[in-house]
């Protein structure tokens, strides 16, 4: 596969996942109508997303519908973190983003996926379940919290008020 094809495939998958994230279910035909010239690439990307467990297919009224899965939502969030549109300001706005995770063992896969996303977003783990970053990703993690139904298991704090020792410790953790 050429480098151009490698770059296009994630873009098509990202487009499909974005469409599916907006609605409970979307017909395959309506996705293909968006760009009829790319029907083969769309069909291939849909097949790959289904095989990866990111999308489920449902049949109803002689039509096939696609629905994004939790794994698909996580993949979309990961793609967003890797994309150029998620550039974060280079200057610190003075606010710390602190995320506290308390996800039980029976939801280990979600916990590991969240840890992966936190690392991709340049959060630093300062205490077993406490992650800190100066970067403004709180909206992304608020959406993840809603998507994964983590009302009590994930806490997001945005603050500029810390005691001097903690502030210094966070700065050291972020720089190392």
Steps between C-alpha positions, in 0.01 A plus 500: 500500500636840405552773754211700346261207547611459861420866565159484327372188678500650851338816358215297350462302821509822702231650276281190542549497878420873521176447307404204720584687821238764416200263475382176662515315163571596139414308185793379293334649190495848654872476575575390144288786362739751660768417241391247233847513338649334809247216540768229489720680753198565723387136480851383584532742792158396634602134477825572688316697770252213546780243521682717755187518716466877458170480313202265515274422207123467544247396235152649488242569228724364222773746601822463692576744779826570676539586865819613672614285794683607816820378336418719199448802723837436662663465157344828386628675812846355439493617136399847618795510739741404221352743248638839418172671593571425865795731522519637850625844585872519556458749781353386829171665596576454871245223553576143598284219366480226760325174421431246770414146389333237713390234254429154647683184393199368305538801266874451457491541119340843531750596770794400279350685200462813714857476625616471139300811402630692801858419398428602138365832633827551692349451843743382765407247769606655832321262739361160401165638384578872464598645161609859442553719196527868419337434159131585445357154428227516764222518236624183330508313831159639597364345179678172574352505850150535352559245221630232737249582775768574759311749720658385826814326371663797324539844654628800305637800685618822337670732745758771535512477878755255640729520795855597392651156571238317293531755222877443493456121507257515203740722303785254564282202401390670176857597403653159563 
